Amino acid sequence: SLKQKSLKSFFSKG
Amino acid sequence: MLEAKLAEAGTLKKLLDAIKELVTDANFECNEEGINLQAMDNSHVALVAVHLEAAGFKRYRCDRPMPLGVNLTSLTKVLKCAKDDDITTLKAADEADVLNLVYEAKNSDRIAEYDMKLMDIDSDTLGIPDTEYDARVTMPSAEFTRVVRDLSQLGESVRIEVSKEGVRFASEGEAANGSVLMKQTDDDEDTQAITIEMNQHVSLTFSLKYLVNFSKSASLCPRVQLMMSNDVPLLVAYDFGQGYIRYYLAPKIGD
């Protein structure tokens, strides 16, 4: 099954 | 202070329509180069980034950087009071808690003026890395709207696959499956063209409800670009004369 990833795991806090 | 005069209220209305279902509150970051907005949806799955260039306004003045914290539902209401072709001026004083909007009718002497409360918004701006994408698909924005809307009738997710053959959108639902293949066209200059630039085959799965939301930007721009690399967020980009609206969407990935 596929899990929805969060954008926070790809983009850093600026 | 900020003073930004737009040729038509319609541009702002369309922009609001394209973001208001994703985010409820957002900071309009104004500086001398223009107005920027970056906001994530509550579930942190999608991010929208808007840029309006200073040069795209009839008149633009912003003495120093200032964030305008806006409730998008309120702004939508205030913008409904403007006719699409009204000349629209946004004004805010430094440290102001009010945004002033003036609508001037193009062909009459009507001048309407509204004041809207601003709010303090704690926004954590995300750093979006510069990405070299493995595939870029450019297509008519209306076609993109249609394909995501059609497939959203069937299932929750869509698999987007880019190959030399073209771009395939596939969705599996409980009652029906569907797939749409859009082949690369020969004539790049045609406004109906579908162009594919690709370093390697990509295949990614996304939630359709977000894509349906993004596709509302078709009213701003006749073309859309989809940028993809395996296992990274999709970038859906609409560039219109005065700036851009870009959406990032986190993929669904196997455990």
Interface residues (C-beta under 8 A of the other chain):
Chain A: S1 L2 K3 Q4 K5 S6 L7 K8 S9 F10 F11 S12 K13 G14
Chain B: M40 S43 H44 V45 A46 L47 D124 T125 L126 G127 I128 P129 S157 T205 S207 V232 P233 Y248 A250 P251 K252 I253 G254 D255
